[in-house]
């Protein structure tokens, strides 16, 4: 379990020493958070520890061990407590923030690298979509390359997306767009629930399909936010 003491000059130095004890490999660099990651801890590279295929991706679940002690699904839950995740992130980020680190340039550079990696890990794990994409990539499965093929294989879904976009473009007021936006938000929530169920049951094929669908609904939602009367909606894939 990650332990970060209260923030002062003495404990900050102790925390920095903890953070760099026998660091395991993440993104080709050696990182660690917590003494339990020292040599002999039995950690394996990449996702192999969790039965995943990829050894090259960063191990974000191992960074936030207070909030995610069981690791990724199916052993752990897909759903993440965003409030607890943020609290743990802020504690660790405070301990390694480059502006607070005292010492030589090498230690400050290491702090900058770790701070950057913490930011990336937090950004991925806090977002259901990015978390799902990350987990699929850990299993050697893509989302971007398969999105078009998935939509082509489901013409009814493709038609539904186009009809929603056409309806939005025909709207004449913000109120009309808001009705469509609420419907899309409901679809996003349902997709997130479906993704959670798929990962928790280790149904990766379903998780991949639902993740692609979620990305489409989020893209539609973002396009609606840019709606202007008489102008076509722009979808960013």
C-alpha positions as CSV (number, residue, x, y, z in Angstrom):
1,X,0.0,0.0,0.0
2,X,1.3,3.4,-0.9
3,X,2.1,5.6,2.1
4,X,2.8,9.3,1.7
5,X,3.5,11.3,4.9
6,X,2.4,14.8,5.6
7,X,4.0,17.5,3.5
8,X,7.1,19.2,5.0
9,X,10.8,19.4,4.1
10,X,11.8,16.4,6.2
11,X,9.0,14.0,5.3
12,X,9.2,15.1,1.7
13,X,12.8,13.9,1.5
14,X,11.7,10.6,3.0
15,X,8.9,10.2,0.5
16,X,11.3,11.0,-2.4
17,X,13.6,8.3,-1.1
18,X,10.7,5.8,-1.0
19,X,9.6,6.7,-4.5
20,X,12.9,5.7,-6.0
21,X,13.7,2.4,-4.2
22,X,14.5,-0.4,-6.7
23,X,12.0,0.9,-9.2
24,X,10.2,-1.5,-11.6
25,X,10.1,-0.8,-15.3
26,X,7.4,1.4,-16.7
27,X,7.7,2.9,-20.2
28,X,11.3,1.6,-20.3
29,X,12.3,3.6,-17.2
30,X,12.6,2.5,-13.6
31,X,9.8,3.7,-11.4
32,X,8.3,2.8,-8.0
33,X,5.9,4.1,-5.5
34,X,6.3,2.4,-2.1
35,X,8.9,0.2,-0.5
36,X,7.0,-3.0,-1.4
37,X,8.2,-2.6,-4.9
38,X,11.8,-3.3,-3.9
39,X,13.9,-6.2,-5.3
40,X,12.3,-9.5,-4.5
41,X,8.7,-8.2,-4.6
42,X,8.0,-10.7,-7.4
43,X,6.6,-8.1,-9.8
44,X,6.8,-9.1,-13.4
45,X,7.1,-6.8,-16.4
46,X,4.1,-5.1,-18.0
47,X,0.7,-6.8,-17.9
48,X,2.0,-10.3,-17.5
49,X,1.4,-10.2,-13.8
50,X,-2.3,-9.9,-14.5
51,X,-2.4,-12.4,-17.4
52,X,-2.3,-9.6,-20.0
53,X,-0.4,-9.9,-23.3
54,X,1.5,-6.6,-23.4
55,X,4.8,-6.1,-21.6
56,X,5.4,-2.7,-23.1
57,X,2.6,-0.6,-21.5
58,X,2.9,1.3,-18.2
59,X,1.4,-0.4,-15.2
60,X,-1.0,2.2,-14.0
61,X,-2.9,0.0,-11.7
62,X,0.2,-0.7,-9.6
63,X,0.7,3.0,-9.1
64,X,-2.6,3.5,-7.3
65,X,-2.5,0.6,-5.0
66,X,-4.6,2.2,-2.2
67,X,-7.6,2.7,-4.5
68,X,-6.9,-0.3,-6.8
69,X,-5.3,-3.0,-4.5
70,X,-6.7,-5.9,-6.6
71,X,-5.4,-4.6,-9.9
72,X,-7.3,-4.5,-13.1
73,X,-10.4,-6.6,-13.9
74,X,-11.5,-9.3,-13.8
75,X,-9.7,-9.7,-10.5
76,X,-10.3,-6.1,-9.6
77,X,-13.3,-4.0,-10.5
78,X,-13.4,-1.9,-13.7
79,X,-15.2,0.9,-11.9
80,X,-13.0,3.3,-10.0
81,X,-13.9,5.6,-7.1
82,X,-12.9,8.9,-8.7
83,X,-12.9,10.8,-5.4
84,X,-10.5,8.3,-3.8
85,X,-8.4,8.2,-6.9
86,X,-8.0,11.9,-6.9
87,X,-7.0,12.0,-3.2
88,X,-4.3,9.4,-3.7
89,X,-3.1,11.1,-6.8
90,X,-2.8,14.5,-5.0
91,X,-0.9,12.9,-2.1
92,X,1.6,11.3,-4.4
93,X,1.9,14.3,-6.7
94,X,2.5,16.6,-3.7
95,X,5.4,14.3,-2.6
96,X,7.2,14.4,-5.9
97,X,6.3,17.8,-7.4
98,X,9.5,19.1,-8.9
99,X,9.0,22.6,-7.3
100,X,9.1,21.0,-3.9
101,X,12.1,18.6,-4.4
102,X,15.4,19.7,-2.9
103,X,18.6,18.2,-4.1
104,X,20.7,17.9,-7.2
105,X,19.5,18.2,-10.8
106,X,19.3,14.5,-11.3
107,X,16.8,14.1,-8.4
108,X,14.7,17.0,-9.8
109,X,14.7,15.4,-13.2
110,X,13.6,12.1,-11.8
111,X,10.9,13.9,-9.9
112,X,9.7,15.6,-13.1
113,X,9.5,12.3,-14.9
114,X,7.6,10.6,-12.1
115,X,5.3,13.6,-11.8
116,X,4.5,13.3,-15.5
117,X,3.9,9.6,-15.3
118,X,1.5,10.1,-12.4
119,X,-0.4,12.7,-14.4
120,X,-0.7,10.2,-17.3
121,X,-1.8,7.4,-15.0
122,X,-4.4,9.5,-13.3
123,X,-5.8,10.9,-16.6
124,X,-6.2,7.3,-18.0
125,X,-7.7,5.7,-14.9
126,X,-10.2,8.5,-14.1
127,X,-11.8,8.3,-17.6
128,X,-14.0,5.2,-18.3
129,X,-13.2,5.5,-22.0
130,X,-9.4,5.9,-21.6
131,X,-9.3,3.2,-19.0
132,X,-11.1,0.8,-21.3
133,X,-8.8,1.6,-24.2
134,X,-5.8,1.1,-21.9
135,X,-7.0,-2.3,-20.7
136,X,-7.8,-3.5,-24.2
137,X,-4.3,-2.4,-25.3
138,X,-2.8,-4.4,-22.4
139,X,-4.5,-7.4,-23.9
140,X,-3.2,-6.6,-27.3
141,X,-6.5,-5.4,-28.6
142,X,-7.0,-2.1,-30.5
143,X,-9.9,0.3,-30.7
144,X,-9.1,2.9,-33.3
145,X,-8.2,0.4,-36.1
146,X,-11.3,-1.7,-35.5
147,X,-13.8,1.2,-35.1
148,X,-14.7,1.5,-38.8
149,X,-14.9,-2.3,-39.3
150,X,-17.2,-2.6,-36.2
151,X,-19.5,0.1,-37.5
152,X,-19.6,-1.4,-41.0
153,X,-20.6,-4.8,-39.5
154,X,-23.5,-3.1,-37.6
155,X,-25.3,-1.0,-40.3
156,X,-28.2,-0.4,-38.0
157,X,-26.0,1.3,-35.5
158,X,-24.2,3.3,-38.2
159,X,-27.6,4.5,-39.5
160,X,-28.7,5.4,-36.0
161,X,-25.6,7.6,-35.5
162,X,-26.2,9.3,-38.9
163,X,-29.8,10.0,-38.0
164,X,-28.9,11.5,-34.7
165,X,-26.4,13.8,-36.4
166,X,-28.9,14.8,-39.1
167,X,-31.5,15.5,-36.4
168,X,-29.0,17.7,-34.6
169,X,-28.2,19.7,-37.7
170,X,-31.8,20.3,-38.3
171,X,-32.3,21.8,-34.9
172,X,-33.2,25.5,-34.7
173,X,-32.7,26.2,-31.0
174,X,-30.4,25.3,-28.1
175,X,-33.4,23.7,-26.4
176,X,-33.9,21.2,-29.3
177,X,-30.2,20.3,-29.1
178,X,-30.4,19.8,-25.4
179,X,-33.0,17.1,-25.9
180,X,-30.7,15.2,-28.2
181,X,-27.8,15.8,-25.8
182,X,-29.7,14.3,-22.9
183,X,-30.4,11.2,-25.0
184,X,-26.7,10.9,-25.9
185,X,-25.7,11.2,-22.3
186,X,-28.0,8.4,-21.4
187,X,-26.4,6.3,-24.1
188,X,-22.9,7.1,-22.7
189,X,-24.0,6.0,-19.2
190,X,-25.4,2.8,-20.6
191,X,-22.2,2.1,-22.6
192,X,-20.1,2.7,-19.5
193,X,-22.2,0.2,-17.6
194,X,-21.9,-2.4,-20.4
195,X,-18.1,-1.9,-20.5
196,X,-17.9,-2.4,-16.7
197,X,-19.9,-5.7,-17.0
198,X,-17.8,-6.9,-19.9
199,X,-14.5,-6.3,-18.2
200,X,-15.6,-7.7,-14.9
201,X,-16.7,-10.9,-16.6
202,X,-13.6,-11.0,-18.7
203,X,-15.6,-10.7,-22.0
204,X,-13.0,-8.8,-23.9
205,X,-14.7,-9.0,-27.3
206,X,-17.8,-7.4,-25.8
207,X,-15.6,-4.9,-24.0
208,X,-13.9,-3.9,-27.3
209,X,-17.2,-3.4,-29.1
210,X,-18.8,-1.4,-26.2
211,X,-15.6,0.8,-26.0
212,X,-15.8,1.6,-29.7
213,X,-19.5,2.5,-29.2
214,X,-18.8,4.6,-26.2
215,X,-16.2,6.6,-28.2
216,X,-18.7,7.2,-30.9
217,X,-21.3,8.5,-28.4
218,X,-18.7,10.7,-26.7
219,X,-17.7,12.1,-30.1
220,X,-21.4,12.9,-30.9
221,X,-21.7,14.6,-27.5
222,X,-18.7,16.7,-28.1
223,X,-20.0,17.6,-31.6
224,X,-23.3,18.7,-30.1
225,X,-21.4,21.1,-27.7
226,X,-20.1,22.9,-30.8
227,X,-23.6,23.1,-32.4
228,X,-24.5,26.3,-34.3
229,X,-27.7,26.9,-36.3
230,X,-27.4,26.0,-39.9
231,X,-23.9,24.6,-39.7
232,X,-22.9,20.9,-40.1
233,X,-21.7,19.0,-37.0
234,X,-18.1,18.0,-37.0
235,X,-17.3,14.5,-35.7
236,X,-13.7,14.0,-34.5
237,X,-12.8,10.3,-34.6
